[in-house]
């Protein structure tokens, strides 16, 4: 997989409004509000998944429960449906300073069958993320902020102890996953950065990507690639909107 493809895996899209001074978001009156809708489509073929040989990582037997049957774990960056519609794309408005209430809970990421689920999240700078281990193996959470131009910076690194509530039993059977003790980590992104990524230090095929938003005008595409942003300010014009690759670095 090429470097450019790895940056596309986040499948993040920004919708820009007319630039404004960088001020803290405030709740205020919305005049002529409306709903922005649309769909996101992948042009071209779906990139090939990245393959990891299980024999080079710990716990190959348990973590191989959802392998391809030939000793490899495949990391699929995109979820693409009929017509090339992409699921789990983050779409947002940037530059909004005043509007509807902005409340967002800390996202919860599960380590389950040696995957971080969900693969794509939305976070808020200064809040944090919760990680819970559903596996009877140990993981190591390494979190970064990153961009293509400036590279990665470590935000935190914390072990995720084995979940003793989950008994292995038959490794190839369906498991009754019981959550272990959760880990909550707060983090602060550098100015201008929005990409947050977690990876397991023991199992490199475990990844979870997130986009940091600074206002409530965002949405994530559904299984049909569709999105809707409600209560959007009514003074947007076509000339004030543009797509951007900022989400890729």
C-alpha positions in Angstrom: 0.0 0.0 0.0 1.4 3.4 -1.0 1.8 6.3 1.4 -0.9 8.3 -0.4 -3.3 5.4 -0.1 -2.6 5.2 3.7 -3.6 8.9 4.0 -6.8 8.2 2.0 -7.8 5.5 4.5 -9.3 8.1 6.9 -11.8 9.0 4.2 -12.3 12.5 5.7 -14.0 15.4 3.9 -14.2 19.0 4.9 -16.8 21.5 3.7 -15.5 25.0 4.2 -17.4 28.2 4.8 -16.1 31.7 4.3 -12.9 32.0 6.5 -13.3 33.7 9.8 -11.1 34.5 12.8 -10.2 31.5 15.0 -12.5 32.0 17.9 -14.0 29.6 20.5 -17.4 28.2 19.5 -20.4 29.8 21.3 -24.1 28.8 21.4 -26.3 31.4 19.7 -29.3 32.1 17.6 -29.5 30.4 14.2 -31.1 32.5 11.4 -32.4 30.9 8.3 -31.1 27.5 9.3 -31.3 24.5 7.1 -30.0 21.0 6.4 -27.1 20.1 4.2 -27.4 16.7 2.6 -25.3 14.8 0.1 -23.5 11.5 -0.6 -19.8 10.6 -0.9 -18.6 8.3 -3.7 -15.2 6.7 -4.3 -13.8 7.4 -7.8 -11.8 4.5 -9.1 -11.2 1.0 -7.6 -11.2 0.3 -3.9 -7.6 0.2 -2.6 -6.3 -3.2 -1.7 -6.2 -4.0 2.0 -2.9 -4.0 3.9 -1.8 -7.5 4.9 -0.1 -8.5 8.1 1.5 -12.0 8.6 0.3 -13.3 11.9 3.4 -15.2 12.7 5.3 -11.9 13.2 3.0 -10.7 16.0 2.0 -11.9 19.5 -1.1 -14.1 20.0 -1.3 -15.4 16.4 -3.8 -18.1 17.4 -6.4 -15.9 19.1 -5.9 -12.8 16.8 -6.1 -15.1 13.8 -9.7 -16.0 14.5 -10.8 -13.5 11.9 -7.8 -13.9 9.5 -8.2 -14.7 5.9 -7.6 -18.4 6.6 -4.1 -18.3 5.2 -2.3 -16.8 8.2 -2.8 -13.1 7.3 -4.8 -10.3 8.9 -6.2 -7.9 6.4 -6.8 -4.2 7.3 -9.6 -2.8 5.1 -9.4 1.0 5.1 -12.6 1.6 3.1 -16.2 0.4 3.5 -17.6 0.8 0.0 -21.1 -0.2 -1.1 -23.1 -0.2 -4.3 -22.1 2.5 -6.8 -18.9 3.3 -4.9 -20.7 4.9 -2.0 -18.4 5.2 1.0 -19.5 4.6 4.6 -18.0 6.3 7.7 -16.7 9.5 5.9 -16.7 12.5 8.3 -18.2 15.6 6.7 -18.1 18.9 8.5 -18.5 22.7 8.2 -15.4 24.7 9.2 -15.3 28.2 10.4 -18.6 28.3 12.3 -18.3 30.3 15.5 -21.9 30.5 16.7 -24.9 28.1 16.4 -26.7 25.2 17.9 -25.5 23.5 21.2 -22.3 21.6 20.9 -22.3 18.6 23.2 -20.4 15.4 22.4 -19.7 12.4 24.5 -16.2 10.8 24.7 -16.1 8.1 22.0 -15.7 4.5 23.1 -13.4 2.3 21.2 -13.4 -1.5 21.8 -10.4 -3.8 21.3 -12.3 -6.9 20.1 -10.9 -9.9 18.2 -7.7 -7.9 17.9 -9.4 -5.0 16.1 -10.1 -1.4 17.3 -13.8 -0.8 16.7 -15.1 1.4 15.3 -12.3 2.1 12.8 -13.5 5.7 12.3 -14.5 8.2 15.0 -15.1 11.8 15.7 -13.4 13.4 18.7 -13.2 16.8 20.3 -9.9 18.4 21.2 -9.3 18.5 25.0 -11.9 15.9 25.7 -10.5 12.4 25.3 -11.2 8.8 24.3 -12.3 5.7 26.2 -10.8 2.3 25.3 -12.0 -1.0 26.6 -10.4 -4.4 26.1 -12.8 -7.2 25.1 -10.0 -9.7 24.4 -8.3 -12.2 26.6 -4.9 -10.9 25.4 -3.0 -7.8 26.3 -2.9 -4.7 24.0 -0.8 -1.5 24.1 -2.6 1.7 23.0 -0.4 4.1 21.2 -2.1 7.4 20.2 -0.8 10.0 17.9 -1.8 13.2 16.2 -0.5 13.2 12.6 -0.4 15.0 9.3 1.3 14.3 6.0 3.3 17.5 6.1 4.5 17.5 9.7 4.5 13.8 10.6 3.3 12.2 13.9 3.5 13.3 17.5 2.8 11.0 20.4 -0.2 11.9 22.5 -0.2 9.0 25.0 1.0 5.4 25.3 -0.7 3.2 27.7 -1.0 -0.6 28.3 -4.5 -2.2 28.0 -4.5 -5.2 30.4 -5.8 -8.6 29.4 -9.5 -9.0 29.9 -9.9 -11.8 32.5 -13.7 -11.6 32.2 -13.4 -13.2 28.8 -12.6 -16.9 28.7 -11.0 -18.2 25.6 -12.6 -21.6 25.4 -12.8 -22.8 21.8 -10.8 -20.2 19.9 -12.9 -20.7 16.8 -16.3 -20.4 18.5 -18.4 -17.4 18.9 -17.4 -15.6 22.1 -19.5 -13.9 24.8 -17.4 -10.8 25.0 -17.5 -9.2 28.4 -15.9 -5.8 28.8 -12.9 -5.4 30.9 -11.9 -2.3 32.8 -12.0 0.8 30.6 -9.2 3.3 30.1 -10.0 6.9 29.6 -7.3 9.2 28.2 -7.6 13.0 27.7 -5.5 14.6 24.9 -4.7 17.9 23.4 -4.0 18.3 19.7 -1.4 20.8 18.4 -2.8 23.9 16.7 -4.2 23.2 13.3 -4.1 19.4 13.6 -7.3 17.3 13.3 -6.1 13.7 12.7 -6.1 11.4 15.8 -5.0 7.8 15.4 -4.6 4.9 17.7 -2.5 1.7 17.0 -1.7 -1.3 19.2 2.0 -1.5 19.9 1.8 -5.3 20.0 -0.5 -5.8 17.0 0.2 -3.3 14.2 -3.0 -4.3 12.3 -5.1 -2.7 15.0 -5.9 0.9 14.0 -8.6 3.4 14.8 -8.7 6.8 13.1 -10.6 9.9 14.2 -11.2 13.5 13.1 -11.3 16.3 15.6 -14.2 18.8 15.2 -14.6 22.2 16.8 -18.3 22.8 16.2 -21.4 20.6 16.1 -21.9 20.9 12.3 -20.6 17.5 11.2 -22.0 14.1 10.2 -20.7 10.6 9.3 -21.9 8.9 6.1 -24.2 5.9 6.5 -24.0 2.6 4.6 -25.3 4.3 1.5 -22.7 7.0 1.7 -25.2 9.6 2.6 -25.0 12.4 5.2 -27.1 15.2 6.7 -26.0 18.2 8.8 -29.0 19.7 10.5 -29.5 23.2 11.8 -26.8 24.6 9.5 -26.5 28.4 9.1 -28.5 29.8 6.3 -25.9 32.2 4.9 -23.9 29.6 3.0 -23.5 30.0 -0.7 -22.0 27.7 -3.4 -19.0 30.0 -3.7 -18.3 29.6 0.0 -18.1 25.8 -0.2 -15.1 23.7 -1.3 -13.8 20.2 -0.8 -10.5 19.8 0.9 -7.8 17.2 1.5 -6.9 18.6 4.9 -8.1 15.4 6.5 -5.3 13.6 4.7 -2.6 15.8 6.2 
